[in-house]
Structures are given as C-alpha cells and as structure tokens.
C-alpha cells in the first residue's frame, strides 16, 4: 500500500528525476522522466503531480495507485 505523503514529498523534491512515478508503480513514466531530466519539463510535471496528489483524497489515491 502506497503512502500519499511519501508520494507528495518525492514529487516535490525528486520529481525532476521521476522517483515519485517509480514509487507509485508507473515504471514507464519514471523512465521518461529520467530521460528528460536534463530539461526543466519533468520538474514542472513533478510539481503538478505533487499538487494533484495533495488535492486527491486518500481513498482515491489508494484506489488508483495501490
């Protein structure tokens, strides 16, 4: 079972590398983030993901990612 708080922290601080995507089980997207980590685009999407996880309910998060 994935922890929503950990996913938010990973997306905020390591979102540019896609670590949060690996954590929630989206391995393919994690590699896409790693490939483009030299650009600012994954950082922007990491911040957006952190906001999305924060605004998402706990039940919805677990239903979608666990």
Sine and cosine of phi, psi and omega as CSV:
sin_phi,cos_phi,sin_psi,cos_psi,sin_omega,cos_omega
0.00,0.00,0.80,-0.60,-0.05,-1.00
-0.99,0.12,0.57,-0.82,0.03,-1.00
-0.99,-0.12,0.82,-0.57,-0.05,-1.00
-0.91,0.42,-0.62,0.79,0.01,-1.00
-0.89,0.46,-0.67,0.75,0.04,-1.00
-0.91,0.42,-0.66,0.76,0.03,-1.00
-0.88,0.48,-0.63,0.77,0.01,-1.00
-0.91,0.41,-0.72,0.69,-0.02,-1.00
-0.90,0.44,-0.68,0.73,0.03,-1.00
-0.89,0.46,-0.65,0.76,0.01,-1.00
-0.92,0.40,-0.60,0.80,-0.01,-1.00
-0.94,0.33,-0.73,0.69,-0.14,-0.99
-1.00,-0.09,-0.48,0.88,-0.02,-1.00
-0.83,-0.56,0.36,0.93,-0.03,-1.00
-0.89,0.45,-0.49,0.87,0.02,-1.00
-0.92,0.39,-0.34,0.94,0.04,-1.00
-0.98,-0.19,-0.13,0.99,0.03,-1.00
0.98,0.19,0.30,0.95,-0.05,-1.00
-0.88,0.48,-0.58,0.81,0.01,-1.00
-0.91,0.43,-0.52,0.85,0.03,-1.00
-0.94,0.34,-0.64,0.77,0.09,-1.00
-0.89,0.46,-0.64,0.77,-0.04,-1.00
-0.89,0.45,-0.67,0.75,-0.04,-1.00
-1.00,0.08,0.01,1.00,0.12,-0.99
0.99,-0.12,0.16,0.99,0.04,-1.00
-0.99,-0.12,0.97,0.25,-0.12,-0.99
-0.89,0.45,-0.67,0.74,0.00,-1.00
-0.86,0.50,-0.74,0.68,0.03,-1.00
-0.91,0.41,-0.54,0.84,0.06,-1.00
-0.87,0.50,-0.68,0.73,0.03,-1.00
-0.93,0.37,-0.57,0.82,0.06,-1.00
-0.89,0.46,-0.69,0.72,0.04,-1.00
-0.88,0.47,-0.66,0.75,0.02,-1.00
-0.90,0.44,-0.66,0.75,-0.01,-1.00
-0.88,0.47,-0.65,0.76,-0.03,-1.00
-0.99,-0.12,0.29,0.96,-0.07,-1.00
-0.91,0.41,-0.27,0.96,0.02,-1.00
-0.98,0.21,-0.18,0.98,0.06,-1.00
-0.98,-0.21,0.10,-0.99,0.01,-1.00
-1.00,0.05,-0.18,0.98,-0.08,-1.00
-0.85,0.52,-0.75,0.67,0.02,-1.00
-0.88,0.47,-0.52,0.86,0.05,-1.00
-0.91,0.43,-0.66,0.75,0.02,-1.00
-0.90,0.43,-0.72,0.69,0.02,-1.00
-0.92,0.40,-0.54,0.84,0.08,-1.00
-0.89,0.46,-0.66,0.75,0.04,-1.00
-0.92,0.40,-0.66,0.75,0.04,-1.00
-0.89,0.45,-0.67,0.75,0.04,-1.00
-0.89,0.46,-0.65,0.76,0.02,-1.00
-0.88,0.47,-0.69,0.73,0.06,-1.00
-0.90,0.44,-0.66,0.75,-0.01,-1.00
-0.90,0.44,-0.68,0.73,0.04,-1.00
-0.91,0.41,-0.62,0.78,-0.01,-1.00
-0.92,0.39,-0.59,0.81,-0.02,-1.00
-1.00,0.08,-0.25,0.97,0.00,-1.00
-0.98,0.20,0.63,-0.78,0.05,-1.00
-0.93,0.37,0.40,-0.92,-0.01,-1.00
-0.87,0.49,-0.68,0.73,-0.01,-1.00
-0.91,0.42,-0.69,0.72,0.02,-1.00
-0.90,0.45,-0.67,0.74,0.03,-1.00
-0.86,0.50,-0.74,0.67,-0.02,-1.00
-0.93,0.38,-0.58,0.81,0.03,-1.00
-0.91,0.41,-0.61,0.79,-0.08,-1.00
-0.99,0.13,-0.60,0.80,-0.17,-0.98
-0.90,-0.44,-0.03,1.00,0.02,-1.00
-0.94,-0.34,0.00,0.00,0.00,0.00
